[in-house]
């Protein structure tokens, strides 16, 4: 399977890369190149800034199609909309990965569910609020929102 990870150098994305490589998938990471990759094995790197939407979308068109795109660093609605433009018709599945830190503490139960109360002061990880609108406006690709955290099953 051909997989693109947007981000790719953090704790979670490094583990995802390692597992994909271990099962024989072809992995590409897209990021600014400001952190050294900790992923062992053969990974294709594309350098760029995903907040420069036009450039990002052109780079993704040049990269070709992917079976799956995992976006680890989509923090704003404009970035989610850029993902839709970049990958509609060019990927089998688009995964948005968020954080459990959007939810109120302490947790009422594990694992968290999408309708759990949210922390109002969290602004950086509000991307999940925009997924329903994107699903309605852009029925062009399959999307998943994921928030790994305490109590999450191992990938």
N, C-alpha and C positions, 0 to 999 in steps of 0.2 A: 504494500500500500504506500502511496506517495503522500506524505504528511508535511504540512507547513506549520511551524510554531512561531507566532508573532511574539517576540520577547525572547525566551529561550535560554536565559542565563540565570534566572532566579532558582530558588530551592525547588519549587514544584515543577517548573518547566524543565529543569535539569533532570529530575527523576522521570518525568514523562518521556523526554528524549532518550534516556538510557533504556527504558522499557521498550520503546518503539524499535530502537536499534537492536536490542536483544532478540526481538521476534522477527527481525529481518526486514523491517520497513525502511523505506528511503525517506530520510528526514532532512528538511531544510529549515533553518532558523532565520528570521528577519529581525534585525535590531540595529541600534546605532553603533555597535561595535565598541562600546565604552567599557565593557567588562570582558575579561578573558573567559572563553568558553570552558566549562568544567565537564563537558560531555565527552566521554571516551568514544572513540570510533569515528567513522566517516560521516560527517555532517556537512551539508552544503550551507554556506553562509551568504546571506544577502544583506548588505549594509544600507541603512537608510533611516529616515525619521518618519514614523507613521503619522505624526501630526501634520506633516506636509502632504495633505491629502492627494493632490493631483500627482505629485511625484510618486507617492506610495502606490497609487492605483496603476500608474504606468509601469512601475517595477513589477507589480504583481501580474500584469498582463504579459510582460516579457518572461516571467518565470514559468508560465504555462499553467496547466490545470493541476489540481490536487484532489486526492480522494477525500481528504479531511484537512480543515484549517482550524487550529486551536489558537485563539487570541487570548493571551495572558495579560495584555496591557491595554485593553480597551476601556478607557475611563470616562469618556464623554460621548454624548449622543452623536456628535459629528463624526467621531471615530467609528462608531457602529454603522452609521450611514455610509461612510467610506468603505467599510468592509463589504457592505451589501453591493455597492457599485463595483468593487474590485472582484468579488467572487461569485456574483450571481451568474449561474450557468457554467461556472468553472470549478465548482467543488461539489462533492457529494454531501458534505456535512460541515457546518460552521459551528464551532463550540466557543462560547464566551465563558471564560473562567473568572470568577469573582472571589470574594472572601467572606467568611462568616462574620467578620468584624462589622458588617452592616447591621447585624441583629442586636437587639437589646440584651444586656447582661443582667443577671445570670440567665443562662438558657433554661427555657421551660422543659425542654426535652432534646435528646439527640437521636438521630440526626435532625438538624434544623429543617424546617419545611419552608417553602416559598412564602407562605402567608404569616410567618412569625413576625412579631413586632420588631420594628427597625429602630436603630439609634439615629435620632434626628441630626446629631452633630457630624455624622459621617457624610461627607460630600464626594470624596474621591472615587468611591466605588458605587456610584449610582447607576451604572450602565444597565443593570438588570431591569430598572424601571422602564427602560425604553424598548425592551425586547418585545412586549406585546404589540406596541405600535408598529415596530418594524415588521413583525410577523403579519400584521394586517396590511400594511402598505406595500410590502415586498414579498409576496408569496413566491419567491424565486428560488429559495433554497431551504434546506432543513437546518434548523438552528437549535442549539441546546445551551442552556445556562447552567453552570456548575459552580458550587461554592464549597470546595473541600475545606475541612476544618476538624475540630475535635469530634470524635465519634464517626467520622467518615470511614467507609470501608476502604481497605487497601485497594489501589488501582489495579 
